[in-house]
Amino acid sequence: MDNFGDFGNILIIMIPLILIILFNVFFKKRKAEKTEPEIAMGLLSEVAVNQQITEAFAVKSQLRKFRTGSWQRNREKMNFLDQKLKDELAKAFGMAEEFNRAIDATRKFKSSSYLEGIPVDKLKDSLARSRQGLEEWFELNKDQAMMTTGRRGCLSP
């Protein structure tokens, strides 16, 4: 019976710790990007994922929503990018948001008619131009990007 008492004491300590860890994993809000390279990297990451989704969309193997979170968080903070790239990003993410609305309607009403006539090729082209523009920005600003990207420890300034 003494062994059960020790086990009960351990459970009393472990269960709240496990619940806290699970809560942090599932409900953790993504930190906003603060520096120009972090913003550009977030956009580039979303563009790359969205390119993969367009490939799956073309073969209709899966119906996944496009990612637009970094765009929504940072669309007002992109003054460091040239106007042509900002316009291309706005076009690409605007189409992605339209597609997401069509995907929501398709799921809600269980009808694929909402997806008919969606210009996936235009989105592919716009995503490719956006990716190329962001990669060029990184190439031109690689010194700045190397200094400011990466994780900072709790003792970093």
C-alpha positions as CSV (number, residue, x, y, z in Angstrom):
1,M,0.0,0.0,0.0
2,D,3.0,2.3,0.6
3,N,4.0,1.9,-3.1
4,F,0.6,3.2,-4.2
5,G,1.1,6.3,-1.9
6,D,4.4,7.1,-3.6
7,F,2.8,6.6,-7.0
8,G,-0.1,8.9,-6.1
9,N,2.3,11.6,-5.0
10,I,4.2,11.4,-8.3
11,L,0.9,11.6,-10.2
12,I,-0.2,14.6,-8.3
13,I,3.0,16.4,-9.4
14,M,3.2,15.0,-13.0
15,I,-0.4,15.5,-14.1
16,P,-0.4,19.3,-13.8
17,L,3.0,19.4,-15.5
18,I,1.8,17.3,-18.4
19,L,-1.3,19.4,-18.8
20,I,0.7,22.6,-18.9
21,I,3.0,21.2,-21.5
22,L,0.1,20.0,-23.7
23,F,-1.6,23.4,-23.3
24,N,1.5,25.2,-24.5
25,V,2.0,22.9,-27.4
26,F,-1.6,23.1,-28.7
27,F,-2.5,26.7,-27.8
28,K,0.8,28.5,-28.3
29,K,0.4,31.6,-30.4
30,R,3.0,32.1,-33.1
31,K,5.3,35.0,-32.3
32,A,5.1,37.8,-34.7
33,E,8.1,38.4,-36.9
34,K,10.0,41.5,-35.8
35,T,12.9,42.0,-38.2
36,E,12.9,42.3,-42.0
37,P,14.6,39.0,-42.5
38,E,12.1,37.3,-40.2
39,I,9.2,38.8,-42.1
40,A,10.7,37.8,-45.5
41,M,11.5,34.3,-44.2
42,G,7.9,33.9,-43.0
43,L,6.5,35.0,-46.4
44,L,9.0,32.8,-48.2
45,S,8.0,29.8,-46.1
46,E,4.3,30.4,-46.8
47,V,4.9,30.8,-50.5
48,A,6.8,27.5,-50.6
49,V,4.0,25.6,-48.7
50,N,1.4,27.2,-51.0
51,Q,3.3,26.0,-54.0
52,Q,3.1,22.5,-52.7
53,I,-0.6,22.9,-52.1
54,T,-1.1,24.1,-55.7
55,E,0.6,20.9,-56.9
56,A,-1.8,18.8,-54.8
57,F,-4.7,21.0,-55.9
58,A,-3.9,20.3,-59.5
59,V,-4.2,16.5,-59.1
60,K,-7.1,17.0,-56.7
61,S,-5.6,14.4,-54.3
62,Q,-6.2,16.6,-51.3
63,L,-8.1,19.8,-50.6
64,R,-5.9,21.8,-48.3
65,K,-6.3,25.5,-47.4
66,F,-3.5,27.9,-48.4
67,R,-1.4,29.5,-45.7
68,T,-1.8,33.2,-45.3
69,G,-0.9,33.8,-41.6
70,S,2.4,35.5,-42.2
71,W,1.0,37.6,-44.9
72,Q,-1.9,38.7,-42.7
73,R,0.4,39.6,-39.8
74,N,3.0,41.4,-41.9
75,R,1.3,43.0,-44.9
76,E,1.7,46.5,-43.4
77,K,5.4,46.0,-42.5
78,M,6.8,45.3,-45.9
79,N,8.2,48.7,-46.8
80,F,11.7,47.2,-47.1
81,L,10.6,45.2,-50.2
82,D,10.4,46.9,-53.6
83,Q,6.9,47.8,-54.9
84,K,6.9,45.2,-57.7
85,L,7.5,42.4,-55.2
86,K,4.9,43.8,-52.7
87,D,2.3,43.9,-55.5
88,E,3.1,40.3,-56.6
89,L,2.8,39.1,-53.0
90,A,-0.5,40.9,-52.6
91,K,-1.7,39.3,-55.8
92,A,-0.6,35.8,-54.8
93,F,-2.0,36.0,-51.2
94,G,-5.2,37.6,-52.4
95,M,-5.8,34.7,-54.8
96,A,-4.9,32.3,-52.0
97,E,-7.5,33.9,-49.7
98,E,-10.1,33.7,-52.4
99,F,-9.3,30.0,-52.9
100,N,-9.6,29.4,-49.2
101,R,-13.1,30.9,-49.2
102,A,-14.0,28.6,-52.1
103,I,-12.5,25.7,-50.2
104,D,-14.6,26.6,-47.2
105,A,-17.7,26.8,-49.3
106,T,-16.9,23.4,-50.9
107,R,-16.6,21.8,-47.5
108,K,-19.6,23.5,-46.0
109,F,-22.0,22.7,-48.9
110,K,-20.3,19.5,-49.9
111,S,-20.2,20.6,-53.6
112,S,-17.1,20.9,-55.7
113,S,-18.8,23.4,-58.0
114,Y,-17.2,26.2,-55.9
115,L,-13.8,25.1,-57.1
116,E,-14.7,25.1,-60.8
117,G,-13.1,27.8,-62.8
118,I,-10.5,28.6,-60.1
119,P,-7.3,29.8,-62.0
120,V,-4.8,27.6,-60.2
121,D,-2.2,28.3,-63.0
122,K,-2.4,32.0,-62.3
123,L,-1.7,31.4,-58.6
124,K,1.2,29.0,-59.5
125,D,2.8,31.8,-61.6
126,S,2.3,34.4,-59.0
127,L,3.7,32.2,-56.3
128,A,6.7,31.4,-58.4
129,R,7.4,35.1,-59.1
130,S,6.9,35.9,-55.4
131,R,9.3,33.2,-54.4
132,Q,11.9,34.4,-56.9
133,G,11.6,38.0,-55.7
134,L,12.0,36.9,-52.0
135,E,15.0,34.7,-52.8
136,E,16.6,37.6,-54.7
137,W,15.9,39.9,-51.7
138,F,17.7,37.4,-49.5
139,E,20.6,37.2,-51.9
140,L,21.0,41.0,-51.9
141,N,20.6,41.2,-48.1
142,K,22.3,38.1,-47.0
143,D,24.6,39.9,-44.5
144,Q,21.6,41.4,-42.7
145,A,19.7,38.1,-42.9
146,M,22.6,36.2,-41.4
147,M,22.9,38.6,-38.5
148,T,19.3,38.8,-37.5
149,T,17.8,35.4,-38.2
150,G,17.9,32.5,-35.8
151,R,16.8,31.9,-32.3
152,R,17.9,34.1,-29.5
153,G,18.5,32.8,-26.0
154,C,17.1,34.2,-22.8
155,L,20.4,36.0,-22.1
156,S,20.7,37.6,-25.5
157,P,20.3,41.4,-25.7
